[in-house]
Amino acid sequence: MKKVAFYTLGCKLNFSETSTLARLMEQQGYERVEFNQQPDIFIINTCSVTDNADKKCRKIVREAQKINPDGYVAIVGCYAQLKPKEISEIPGVDAVLGAAEKFRLHELMPTFVKVPNGQPAQVFNSPIETAIDYHAAYSLNDRTRTFLKVQDGCDYPCAYCTIPLARGKSRSDTVANVVRAAHEIADRDVKEIVLTGVNIGDFGVGSGNSLLHQQPETFLDLIQALDEVTGIERFRISSIEPNLLTDDIIRFVAQSKRFVPHFHVPLQSGSNRVLGLMRRRYKRELYTDRVQKIKQLMPHGCIGVDVIVGHPGETEVEFKETYQFLTELPVSYLHVFTYSERPNTSALTIKPTVPGHIRAERSKMLHILSDKKRRAFYESQVGRDATVLFEEDVTDGFMQGFTENYVRVVAKYDPLLINETLPVHLSVINSDGLMEVSEPEAVLAIH
Ligand code: SF4
């Protein structure tokens, strides 16, 4: 029995797909092992959002070669779709599979041959326009929470982004299929599902769906149906575009049984001129309106923000505008990305570009602001009761987990509490910035 190991770079969507590819390989009789357990086959699922992602892939190929020089190395994912030739010339790589081919990995694997040193790898890659099929996926056994793919690809023209070139047109599953998958996952004793995709607010309506669906379904239809899935205690929406985050969705989450009050909403810039340069589909006023709506209906709701610094054309004044905008907004934390030139994106034509050291300075300032926001949000939670889902990872005798509104909690390790959602009282923020908890009065009263 051939041993296969996987390594995943990038986003939750990639983790859901790696886990599914692994299950398909196991069904074909391969044995899944850890990366450092001498596998015969290494599968690396790649990302290509930044330059760094490409470099990471090369490093992992070198590691694979050290672990088993005779091992077979196949590269899949976004980098494999965007730069197949470049990857095929990386020493040690034997096969490169693009977006339309990666889900045929288990079928193609028996035909693969080890490539002699110095020879380019076999490339199985077709133009992204041909990646029209939707492949369902979800992660299992990798973490306490499961990432459930509900949508793929994107129809948006954001100037800095290569994802549409790596993953193709927006397309999604059907509500019925996703609900079926959620029940399968519930049967595996998973308590929390994170809905993932590229542009999940576009569920059911993406241009790639016309091939699949008679009656267009919407993201609201999906979450309403999932809210009835017994066995799953929490559903978390991974990220949703502000212009697709409707009042109906916010209202539904606020009164739902299982959807947690946590929204991750990409902003990218707090300057309307820069949002225009980025070709984003909203103005900052809409973003403010979404945040206020969430806080009105869920005052303890957690709001995470994606923001890009150093986009071409961004002036010092406009960066300060973004900084001030985020300072004033009642958001909970920031994910800060430094603009990175990507081939074939329209942002490359925008002048002037922002020098690297200025990008770094702006990134540093927003990281500091993010820490302040997170601290303020955590302080606003001290003294409240909440529920926590404790996760497997144990460090120095302590376990961690998240509340429904995404506060990271730490407690003394107790194997009985792993993968359980428990009522707790949020008592104090410790020196590591984590929330310490005690049993809520109600529970203490019971004992
Ligand atoms: S919405 Fe924009 S940033 Fe997001 S994946 Fe689509 S093109 Fe990229």
Boltz pocket constraint, residues with backbone or C-beta under 6 A from the ligand:
constraints:
  - pocket:
      binder: B
      contacts: [[A, 154], [A, 155], [A, 156], [A, 157], [A, 158], [A, 161], [A, 162], [A, 163], [A, 164], [A, 198], [A, 199], [A, 241]]
      max_distance: 6.0
